[in-house]
């Protein structure tokens, strides 16, 4: 970079000399240059493209075998052991066969190992996404004529059960039973969501997920957790109730449970109570002694093994009517292209699914990257998670994203790289090929208990609400609105409500920011809010106004009202009355000419008596983020009104972007040096300049 010339001096003060901006290319030339650069093919470019798309190619050759391998293998084994019971359990949420959850866990781990930029995040089945998939599957099953109250788990004698009230069947379903059509819907939904995420990654839209604030995500997790808990209550009680859809699903489900609680299966109730007690006690002990435990205890696996053995030898299904998981086949099913017609019907549902999945994945990846001292690419994360949905959709898998609980387990067990995902996939593969049929007699109530206990962390977030309210009522409102809408309406509506209230709170903060009059802190050059701090010294005959927000079309009226209220002068109204006649009692001469503080008009009585108690208003523009056209017009009108009342308007601490806007908007005028007369680097320099020029006018007036 070339050496810059020293700042010039004018009248004993330093004057900044603006650099000449570089000649910018036109839009067409810029697009041509970028297109040429993107289409240029060379070996280094190809290698960089492949390494960017598959980060594993970059870090695998640098893998430290002795340092990383033990931790990766241990964490991979633990996660694989945890994945098996969770995959079987989450199939209840998605309304699908357990084998499809195992497929999903297997493929997601392998693909994210190749494409993910986070070293620690675990991508796989996620309870919130399973719930959203299950709701779409239930709706489409009902529209296709199947009975949505028939669960996908259990013996296969219900596979072809159709809703007798349906008059027609969708064409092509005669050879496709309930479970077949359910996975068709899930794969079509997953493929559409994955395509959205891949498209967002290609268009570099990784920043979009940042607009889903943390209070929104926490509230959504809370509301969805209540919905998940509600959907699993019937399995824990062993009650047969219809699946409710649409508005008020949670309320209607609880009403149905209360009406049918007398039909509860005693065996399922006892089993659920025992499993909940064991799981919750084990989780509390693990949390309390987590620093002493080198490896988390796989309580879910122990519970599933014991429950399966008891159910098998006790014949709980035949003796007590307890519902079980049923047949879980081994091996892989032949790949199949998702149905384009179903994809078109679920395209809108896939948008919310893609947005939620990408938001949770990117936020978790960035959070753990910051805590471990490395960086991730939000756009590459979108591509990775999108491919974890697009490619497995052809292999009978459903939507996936990053999961917080399993990621924390990976870190606690010594995970160093994504090689642990390969180990987890190997464990799932072993279950797929050999061990899956052993879970035939596992009770569904046990799976429901595992799901409910996994919601413990999300449900506990309600305890953070009072602190969030004290910190930011607007964020607390977003949290409550999102959670309440998820529970009372639907999860999709809850997400939309959260986005709406987030934008509303953002607009509210900028529409009515805090405004204050400033006073001097003792003999220093600093100024603070006179209403907040005691013992401050207001500058004589000068009002210093601070507006802690941007000035744009939505808050320009609030800006003027705040300024008029704090200074005690409605400049617009007073200037209008003065133009109508001399009854206001102020002179029509201004203290300054077109430069506000320039030469003084000739004649006797140069100094006008202070009719309003001050001669200058200084606006502290340090918090002023930007100006739009309406804000610029507001400042121009305010300057005109003050000039009509013999009051000078000065601006202090303007950022470069605000100065450029003022210059381009014509606020500074065309005169040479007008910027130095109107804009000041600090509030104190503006106050001193106003007082000094007032004294000059007084001295000149007394000389006359």
SEVEX-732523 format. One line per 2 residues: number of its first residue (from 1); for each residue x, y, z of C-alpha. Coordinates in steps of 0.05 Angstrom, whole numbers, padded with zeros to 5 digits. Example, Ala and Ser with C-alpha at 12.3 -4.5 7.8 and 13.67 -1.06 7.14 Angstrom:
# residues 2
1) 00246,-00090,00156  00273,-00021,00143
This chain:
# residues 704
1) 00000,00000,00000  00027,00068,-00019
3) 00048,00116,00036  -00007,00166,00052
5) 00008,00240,00054  00008,00273,00122
7) -00057,00307,00143  -00059,00380,00121
9) -00064,00437,00171  -00112,00494,00163
11) -00116,00549,00214  -00078,00509,00266
13) -00125,00449,00261  -00115,00383,00226
15) -00158,00371,00164  -00170,00301,00137
17) -00156,00293,00062  -00203,00242,00031
19) -00172,00189,-00014  -00195,00184,-00085
21) -00239,00123,-00091  -00216,00070,-00140
23) -00251,00068,-00206  -00307,00017,-00199
25) -00328,-00029,-00255  -00398,-00029,-00280
27) -00447,-00084,-00262  -00440,-00119,-00329
29) -00364,-00118,-00326  -00365,-00145,-00254
31) -00411,-00202,-00273  -00369,-00219,-00334
33) -00305,-00221,-00291  -00337,-00265,-00239
35) -00366,-00312,-00291  -00299,-00317,-00326
37) -00264,-00332,-00260  -00317,-00385,-00242
39) -00314,-00419,-00310  -00238,-00419,-00315
41) -00215,-00491,-00310  -00145,-00509,-00285
43) -00115,-00562,-00242  -00107,-00517,-00180
45) -00178,-00491,-00188  -00205,-00562,-00194
47) -00167,-00585,-00133  -00191,-00525,-00093
49) -00262,-00539,-00114  -00260,-00612,-00095
51) -00226,-00597,-00028  -00278,-00543,-00014
53) -00335,-00591,-00029  -00303,-00649,00009
55) -00263,-00620,00068  -00244,-00691,00090
57) -00194,-00693,00031  -00158,-00635,00064
59) -00155,-00657,00137  -00149,-00733,00129
61) -00076,-00731,00104  -00060,-00688,00165
63) -00094,-00735,00214  -00053,-00746,00277
65) -00061,-00821,00288  -00032,-00827,00357
67) -00065,-00764,00383  -00135,-00769,00353
69) -00151,-00842,00340  -00167,-00865,00411
71) -00216,-00808,00424  -00250,-00815,00356
73) -00260,-00890,00363  -00287,-00883,00434
75) -00335,-00827,00417  -00357,-00863,00354
77) -00373,-00927,00392  -00412,-00890,00446
79) -00452,-00849,00395  -00466,-00912,00354
81) -00492,-00947,00416  -00536,-00887,00433
83) -00560,-00881,00361  -00590,-00950,00357
85) -00644,-00942,00411  -00657,-00869,00391
87) -00665,-00888,00318  -00716,-00942,00335
89) -00752,-00895,00383  -00755,-00835,00336
91) -00789,-00877,00284  -00852,-00867,00327
93) -00847,-00792,00316  -00837,-00797,00241
95) -00892,-00850,00233  -00843,-00897,00197
97) -00812,-00965,00206  -00751,-00969,00252
99) -00708,-00995,00195  -00714,-00928,00159
101) -00687,-00891,00221  -00627,-00937,00220
103) -00616,-00923,00146  -00619,-00849,00160
105) -00568,-00853,00216  -00520,-00894,00174
107) -00520,-00850,00111  -00520,-00783,00148
109) -00458,-00801,00188  -00419,-00822,00125
111) -00438,-00762,00083  -00425,-00710,00137
113) -00357,-00743,00149  -00338,-00726,00077
115) -00371,-00657,00070  -00378,-00626,00140
117) -00332,-00571,00164  -00346,-00581,00238
119) -00301,-00630,00275  -00351,-00645,00330
121) -00423,-00637,00306  -00464,-00701,00300
123) -00513,-00702,00242  -00569,-00752,00243
125) -00640,-00761,00266  -00667,-00702,00306
127) -00731,-00703,00347  -00759,-00637,00321
129) -00749,-00656,00248  -00778,-00725,00262
131) -00840,-00691,00290  -00847,-00646,00229
133) -00838,-00705,00182  -00889,-00746,00220
135) -00941,-00691,00216  -00934,-00687,00140
137) -00935,-00763,00134  -00999,-00768,00175
139) -01033,-00715,00133  -01014,-00747,00067
141) -01035,-00816,00092  -01103,-00789,00110
143) -01109,-00755,00042  -01090,-00821,00008
145) -01145,-00859,00043  -01104,-00894,00097
147) -01123,-00893,00170  -01072,-00847,00204
149) -01088,-00877,00272  -01054,-00942,00251
151) -00981,-00936,00273  -00926,-00960,00228
153) -00894,-01002,00284  -00921,-01069,00303
155) -00943,-01133,00267  -00952,-01128,00193
157) -01026,-01146,00192  -01044,-01072,00191
159) -01002,-01053,00132  -01059,-01050,00083
161) -01111,-01021,00129  -01149,-00966,00092
163) -01197,-00914,00116  -01266,-00940,00099
165) -01293,-00870,00094  -01247,-00855,00036
167) -01286,-00861,-00029  -01226,-00864,-00075
169) -01153,-00880,-00072  -01097,-00842,-00105
171) -01079,-00874,-00170  -01019,-00920,-00163
173) -01031,-00939,-00090  -01064,-01006,-00103
175) -00995,-01040,-00099  -00969,-00996,-00042
177) -00990,-01009,00030  -00990,-00960,00088
179) -00916,-00965,00106  -00896,-00963,00033
181) -00934,-00898,00022  -00910,-00868,00087
183) -00837,-00875,00067  -00854,-00848,-00002
185) -00880,-00785,00030  -00821,-00780,00077
187) -00769,-00788,00022  -00804,-00738,-00024
189) -00806,-00688,00033  -00733,-00701,00050
191) -00710,-00693,-00021  -00746,-00626,-00028
193) -00717,-00601,00037  -00647,-00623,00017
195) -00654,-00589,-00051  -00673,-00524,-00016
197) -00612,-00529,00029  -00565,-00545,-00028
199) -00593,-00487,-00068  -00583,-00441,-00009
201) -00511,-00465,-00003  -00497,-00453,-00077
203) -00527,-00383,-00074  -00484,-00368,-00012
205) -00545,-00358,00033  -00514,-00386,00096
207) -00527,-00320,00131  -00602,-00329,00125
209) -00603,-00377,00184  -00575,-00322,00229
211) -00642,-00287,00225  -00671,-00343,00267
213) -00651,-00314,00334  -00633,-00357,00394
215) -00697,-00339,00432  -00736,-00361,00371
217) -00699,-00427,00366  -00706,-00439,00442
219) -00781,-00423,00440  -00790,-00468,00379
221) -00753,-00525,00414  -00796,-00515,00475
223) -00862,-00515,00437  -00842,-00573,00393
225) -00820,-00612,00455  -00889,-00604,00486
227) -00919,-00629,00420  -00872,-00689,00420
229) -00889,-00704,00492  -00963,-00701,00475
231) -00954,-00749,00416  -00918,-00800,00460
233) -00967,-00799,00519  -01014,-00849,00485
235) -00957,-00899,00476  -00936,-00893,00549
237) -01007,-00905,00571  -01023,-00958,00518
239) -01086,-00920,00497  -01115,-00924,00427
241) -01137,-00853,00405  -01142,-00822,00336
243) -01085,-00779,00311  -01107,-00706,00309
245) -01083,-00658,00255  -01087,-00584,00243
247) -01102,-00528,00293  -01102,-00545,00366
249) -01073,-00615,00356  -01041,-00614,00426
251) -01105,-00593,00461  -01148,-00643,00423
253) -01098,-00699,00437  -01099,-00686,00512
255) -01175,-00683,00512  -01177,-00751,00477
257) -01127,-00779,00528  -01170,-00755,00586
259) -01232,-00786,00556  -01198,-00853,00544
261) -01152,-00857,00605  -01196,-00912,00634
263) -01174,-00957,00576  -01100,-00952,00593
265) -01059,-01015,00589  -01035,-01031,00660
267) -00973,-01066,00633  -00953,-01006,00591
269) -00966,-00958,00649  -00923,-00998,00697
271) -00868,-01007,00646  -00869,-00932,00629
273) -00864,-00913,00702  -00805,-00959,00714
275) -00769,-00936,00650  -00780,-00862,00665
277) -00755,-00871,00735  -00692,-00907,00714
279) -00677,-00861,00655  -00688,-00796,00694
281) -00648,-00820,00754  -00591,-00842,00709
283) -00591,-00775,00672  -00590,-00736,00737
285) -00532,-00777,00764  -00495,-00770,00698
287) -00503,-00695,00700  -00481,-00691,00772
289) -00419,-00735,00764  -00403,-00720,00691
291) -00334,-00694,00710  -00316,-00761,00741
293) -00345,-00804,00686  -00296,-00814,00628
295) -00351,-00845,00585  -00426,-00830,00590
297) -00467,-00889,00613  -00511,-00914,00555
299) -00573,-00920,00598  -00620,-00922,00539
301) -00585,-00984,00512  -00588,-01019,00579
303) -00662,-01003,00586  -00677,-01029,00516
305) -00638,-01093,00526  -00671,-01108,00593
307) -00740,-01088,00569  -00733,-01131,00506
309) -00712,-01192,00547  -00769,-01183,00597
311) -00820,-01172,00542  -00796,-01233,00503
313) -00795,-01283,00560  -00855,-01253,00595
315) -00896,-01253,00530  -00923,-01184,00547
317) -00953,-01175,00478  -00995,-01239,00479
319) -01010,-01240,00554  -01025,-01167,00567
321) -01036,-01137,00498  -00975,-01092,00503
323) -00956,-01064,00435  -00886,-01081,00410
325) -00838,-01058,00356  -00851,-01118,00311
327) -00808,-01144,00255  -00747,-01103,00238
329) -00715,-01132,00174  -00640,-01135,00162
331) -00601,-01110,00102  -00615,-01054,00054
333) -00675,-01042,00009  -00663,-01027,-00065
335) -00658,-00951,-00078  -00719,-00916,-00106
337) -00730,-00848,-00137  -00778,-00805,-00095
339) -00847,-00793,-00126  -00847,-00725,-00163
341) -00922,-00716,-00152  -00914,-00723,-00077
343) -00853,-00676,-00079  -00897,-00623,-00111
345) -00950,-00631,-00056  -00901,-00626,00001
347) -00857,-00570,-00029  -00884,-00518,00020
349) -00875,-00563,00080  -00803,-00576,00059
351) -00787,-00502,00064  -00798,-00499,00139
353) -00763,-00566,00148  -00702,-00541,00109
355) -00700,-00475,00147  -00704,-00507,00216
357) -00653,-00561,00199  -00603,-00513,00170
359) -00611,-00463,00227  -00598,-00514,00281
361) -00540,-00545,00242  -00504,-00479,00228
363) -00515,-00451,00298  -00488,-00514,00331
365) -00428,-00518,00283  -00410,-00446,00296
367) -00420,-00452,00371  -00373,-00512,00379
369) -00323,-00483,00329  -00316,-00420,00371
371) -00308,-00459,00436  -00253,-00503,00405
373) -00215,-00450,00367  -00229,-00465,00293
375) -00276,-00439,00240  -00332,-00468,00198
377) -00364,-00447,00133  -00439,-00434,00138
379) -00448,-00444,00063  -00410,-00510,00063
381) -00451,-00532,00123  -00514,-00519,00082
383) -00486,-00562,00026  -00466,-00617,00074
385) -00533,-00620,00110  -00569,-00614,00044
387) -00531,-00672,00014  -00546,-00712,00078
389) -00618,-00704,00057  -00614,-00707,-00019
391) -00572,-00770,-00029  -00603,-00813,00027
393) -00673,-00796,00002  -00661,-00846,-00054
395) -00645,-00899,-00001  -00709,-00894,00040
397) -00683,-00843,00090  -00716,-00781,00120
399) -00694,-00711,00142  -00633,-00701,00186
401) -00595,-00644,00219  -00545,-00632,00274
403) -00567,-00655,00344  -00543,-00620,00407
405) -00547,-00678,00456  -00506,-00727,00415
407) -00456,-00673,00398  -00445,-00660,00472
409) -00434,-00735,00482  -00383,-00736,00426
411) -00343,-00680,00458  -00348,-00711,00527
413) -00320,-00778,00501  -00259,-00747,00468
415) -00281,-00734,00396  -00227,-00698,00355
417) -00250,-00705,00283  -00308,-00730,00241
419) -00274,-00798,00236  -00317,-00815,00297
421) -00377,-00812,00250  -00349,-00869,00209
423) -00343,-00911,00273  -00416,-00894,00291
425) -00438,-00913,00221  -00402,-00980,00229
427) -00440,-00994,00293  -00507,-00977,00259
429) -00487,-01021,00200  -00475,-01080,00248
431) -00545,-01071,00275  -00574,-01065,00205
433) -00541,-01129,00181  -00545,-01174,00243
435) -00578,-01147,00306  -00642,-01112,00283
437) -00689,-01172,00289  -00671,-01180,00363
439) -00713,-01118,00379  -00778,-01151,00355
441) -00809,-01156,00425  -00788,-01087,00449
443) -00849,-01050,00477  -00869,-00984,00445
445) -00879,-00952,00513  -00804,-00961,00525
447) -00788,-00925,00461  -00836,-00869,00480
449) -00801,-00862,00547  -00734,-00855,00513
451) -00762,-00799,00469  -00793,-00763,00528
453) -00730,-00765,00570  -00690,-00738,00511
455) -00734,-00676,00514  -00710,-00660,00584
457) -00660,-00607,00562  -00709,-00570,00517
459) -00764,-00571,00569  -00717,-00543,00621
461) -00707,-00480,00580  -00772,-00454,00610
463) -00732,-00438,00673  -00690,-00388,00633
465) -00751,-00347,00615  -00751,-00301,00677
467) -00678,-00284,00667  -00691,-00272,00593
469) -00749,-00226,00611  -00704,-00185,00657
471) -00651,-00181,00604  -00695,-00167,00543
473) -00772,-00166,00546  -00774,-00165,00470
475) -00734,-00230,00465  -00778,-00261,00519
477) -00839,-00242,00479  -00810,-00277,00418
479) -00796,-00339,00460  -00866,-00342,00489
481) -00901,-00327,00423  -00862,-00381,00386
483) -00872,-00434,00439  -00946,-00418,00449
485) -00961,-00419,00375  -00925,-00486,00367
487) -00968,-00516,00422  -01035,-00484,00407
489) -01033,-00482,00331  -00977,-00522,00297
491) -00902,-00525,00292  -00900,-00492,00223
493) -00944,-00435,00249  -00899,-00429,00310
495) -00838,-00419,00265  -00874,-00366,00224
497) -00898,-00332,00288  -00827,-00332,00315
499) -00799,-00300,00252  -00856,-00248,00252
501) -00846,-00228,00325  -00770,-00227,00316
503) -00777,-00178,00259  -00829,-00139,00298
505) -00783,-00133,00358  -00726,-00111,00314
507) -00770,-00058,00281  -00796,-00037,00350
509) -00726,-00027,00377  -00706,00017,00318
511) -00773,00052,00314  -00772,00077,00386
513) -00699,00079,00409  -00677,00115,00471
515) -00667,00191,00466  -00634,00236,00517
517) -00603,00304,00530  -00529,00300,00547
519) -00488,00340,00598  -00414,00345,00611
521) -00379,00300,00661  -00341,00349,00705
523) -00282,00382,00670  -00274,00324,00621
525) -00291,00324,00547  -00342,00268,00556
527) -00418,00276,00557  -00471,00229,00585
529) -00546,00224,00597  -00565,00279,00646
531) -00628,00241,00667  -00589,00178,00685
533) -00528,00207,00721  -00524,00259,00775
535) -00476,00318,00781  -00468,00330,00706
537) -00458,00400,00679  -00504,00420,00621
539) -00468,00464,00570  -00492,00537,00575
541) -00543,00556,00522  -00529,00492,00483
543) -00572,00429,00479  -00537,00363,00464
545) -00585,00310,00438  -00571,00236,00430
547) -00614,00188,00390  -00591,00115,00399
549) -00614,00086,00334  -00617,00097,00259
551) -00658,00153,00229  -00704,00126,00176
553) -00776,00129,00151  -00805,00089,00209
555) -00777,00131,00267  -00769,00201,00238
557) -00832,00226,00273  -00809,00195,00339
559) -00741,00229,00329  -00774,00297,00322
561) -00822,00286,00380  -00765,00265,00426
563) -00722,00324,00406  -00779,00374,00415
565) -00799,00344,00482  -00730,00344,00511
567) -00710,00413,00487  -00779,00443,00503
569) -00786,00473,00433  -00828,00450,00375
571) -00786,00480,00320  -00833,00462,00264
573) -00894,00494,00297  -00855,00555,00321
575) -00823,00567,00254  -00891,00563,00220
577) -00921,00613,00268  -00862,00660,00259
579) -00872,00659,00183  -00944,00679,00194
581) -00928,00741,00236  -00883,00776,00286
583) -00925,00758,00347  -00880,00703,00368
585) -00829,00755,00392  -00766,00730,00359
587) -00723,00764,00307  -00723,00741,00236
589) -00648,00747,00231  -00605,00684,00235
591) -00542,00675,00274  -00510,00647,00212
593) -00515,00648,00137  -00520,00587,00092
595) -00464,00554,00132  -00501,00563,00198
597) -00441,00591,00234  -00411,00635,00180
599) -00412,00710,00171  -00462,00752,00209
601) -00514,00797,00179  -00499,00871,00183
603) -00537,00923,00222  -00547,00942,00294
605) -00564,00889,00344  -00525,00832,00316
607) -00542,00784,00372  -00614,00763,00380
609) -00640,00753,00451  -00647,00679,00469
611) -00722,00670,00464  -00718,00595,00479
613) -00659,00591,00527  -00609,00562,00477
615) -00576,00582,00412  -00548,00516,00387
617) -00571,00443,00383  -00517,00391,00377
619) -00538,00321,00355  -00493,00265,00377
621) -00492,00220,00316  -00446,00166,00344
623) -00505,00117,00354  -00535,00137,00287
625) -00524,00075,00244  -00552,00100,00179
627) -00596,00151,00145  -00647,00138,00091
629) -00682,00188,00045  -00735,00204,00097
631) -00682,00214,00151  -00643,00261,00107
633) -00706,00301,00092  -00720,00305,00167
635) -00652,00334,00182  -00658,00384,00125
637) -00727,00407,00150  -00702,00410,00221
639) -00642,00453,00201  -00688,00500,00162
641) -00737,00507,00221  -00681,00520,00270
643) -00650,00572,00224  -00716,00608,00221
645) -00714,00612,00297  -00641,00636,00300
647) -00618,00569,00326  -00558,00531,00298
649) -00558,00456,00285  -00492,00419,00289
651) -00476,00345,00281  -00421,00309,00320
653) -00387,00241,00317  -00416,00222,00249
655) -00391,00156,00221  -00361,00155,00151
657) -00423,00124,00121  -00468,00177,00152
659) -00421,00232,00128  -00424,00204,00058
661) -00500,00203,00061  -00502,00275,00085
663) -00455,00296,00030  -00493,00260,-00025
665) -00560,00283,00002  -00540,00357,-00003
667) -00543,00370,00072  -00474,00401,00073
669) -00487,00448,00014  -00439,00467,-00041
671) -00396,00518,-00003  -00323,00502,00008
673) -00310,00483,00081  -00384,00473,00097
675) -00370,00403,00123  -00320,00429,00175
677) -00370,00482,00197  -00428,00433,00207
679) -00395,00366,00226  -00349,00357,00286
681) -00307,00298,00309  -00334,00301,00381
683) -00391,00329,00421  -00344,00372,00462
685) -00312,00403,00400  -00381,00421,00373
687) -00402,00452,00440  -00337,00492,00444
689) -00345,00517,00373  -00417,00539,00386
691) -00399,00575,00450  -00337,00608,00419
693) -00376,00635,00360  -00431,00660,00406
695) -00379,00698,00446  -00352,00727,00381
697) -00421,00752,00364  -00430,00782,00433
699) -00363,00817,00429  -00379,00845,00360
701) -00447,00868,00385  -00418,00903,00446
703) -00366,00937,00401  -00423,00966,00360
